[in-house]
Amino acid sequence: MDKARAKAFAGTMIGVMNGGALALMCSIGHRTGLFDSMAGMDPSTSQQIADAAELDERYVREWLAAMASGRIVDYDADAETFVLPVEHQTLVTRAGGPLNIASALQNMALLAQVEDDVVEAFHTGAGVPYSRFPKFGAIMAEESAARYDKALISEIIPNIPDAVEKLTAGATLADVGCGQGHALLLMAKEYPNSTFTGMDFSAEAVTHANERAKELGLDNAHFVERDAAQIGEIDAYDFITTFDAIHDQAYPHQVLEGIHAALKHDGHYLCVEPKAESNLADNMDDPVAPYVYTMSTMHCMSVSIAGGGEGLGTAWGTQLAMQYLADAGFTGITTHEVRSDRTNTHFVANKN
């Protein structure tokens, strides 16, 4: 018995407990707008902060106590005031865009809602279907908007061969597993001469996306309800994109083969997937690896298994992704890192 190691592990577990608690509090701070309100304020009392955010003071006061003891906000005990340090603001406010970790922490509450289902799945080997995650689409849409508003047109599209030129002149592009369609609508607005098709199995997401396209006056974008494994088109698109959509598919090989078939002979495919290596040993020093594997266990892997699939998992990794792309017939596969999308690897592949 190594007492020093035991003591250190006790500290680790207390950190886990406090981190879990703070994750929920940070999610609340994001959802209520408290972080955004505090970003523009001098040191203030709980009442002043509650007034600025138009919230109940008693709840705000208790939330601030958690934030202060967790060293997320600074507390002046003599003045009884709180302030969100400027050094922290990018990581917890909407102004931080893709760097806003508080937004991602909404997933913690979402996953907690299906803990009983996942525990049962450990015994049965069954999965937990998408229908048990009613807020997942909205959270993903928010995170995607923060990421792609900043990077899609300026950093990501230029990585695809000939994309800027062809889309400017007029081309066809499909986004498979498009969710609520934010990325596709950004492209449709930027390239009015091109035609954009979004595909998703969620009728609710497709309806939302079509309504949004109509609101924006983008008649060059439309969305259809379709299983990614059943695209069913041949030589139809100049470009196809998927954003964080392949790893949780029930049948990823079939999806990739369908994408390959749907591209024109000189088409290109952009596949954006969570940044990871395919071997656990190579991910051990990744600071967000525990989060990635937790998301996989409780959502991405499980929804794939629920559909009768192989359960690739969130951290299927670069090496396996390259293999799957090659197996589907893609050539010239390259990887790109995007400054404003540091959590993902961007694979660009040619049909031929």
Sequence and secondary structure as in RCSB ss.txt:
>XXXX:A:sequence
MDKARAKAFAGTMIGVMNGGALALMCSIGHRTGLFDSMAGMDPSTSQQIADAAELDERYVREWLAAMASGRIVDY
DADAETFVLPVEHQTLVTRAGGPLNIASALQNMALLAQVEDDVVEAFHTGAGVPYSRFPKFGAIMAEESAARYDK
ALISEIIPNIPDAVEKLTAGATLADVGCGQGHALLLMAKEYPNSTFTGMDFSAEAVTHANERAKELGLDNAHFVE
RDAAQIGEIDAYDFITTFDAIHDQAYPHQVLEGIHAALKHDGHYLCVEPKAESNLADNMDDPVAPYVYTMSTMHC
MSVSIAGGGEGLGTAWGTQLAMQYLADAGFTGITTHEVRSDRTNTHFVANKN
>XXXX:A:secstr
  HHHHHHHHHHHHHHHHHHHHHHHHHHHHHTTHHHHHTT  SB HHHHHHHHT  HHHHHHHHHHHHHTTSSEE
ETTTTEEE  HHHHHHHSGGGGGG HHHHTHHHHHHHTTHHHHHHHHHH     GGG TTHHHHHHHHHHHHHHH
HIIIIIGGGSTTHHHHHHH  EEEEET TT HHHHHHHHH TTSEEEEEES HHHHHHHHHHHHHTT TTEEEEE
  GGG   SS EEEEEEES STT S HHHHHHHHHHHEEEEEEEEEEEE   SSGGGGTT TTHHHHHHHIIIII
HHHHHHTT     TT HHHHHHHHHHHTT EEEEEEEETTEEEEEEEEEE  
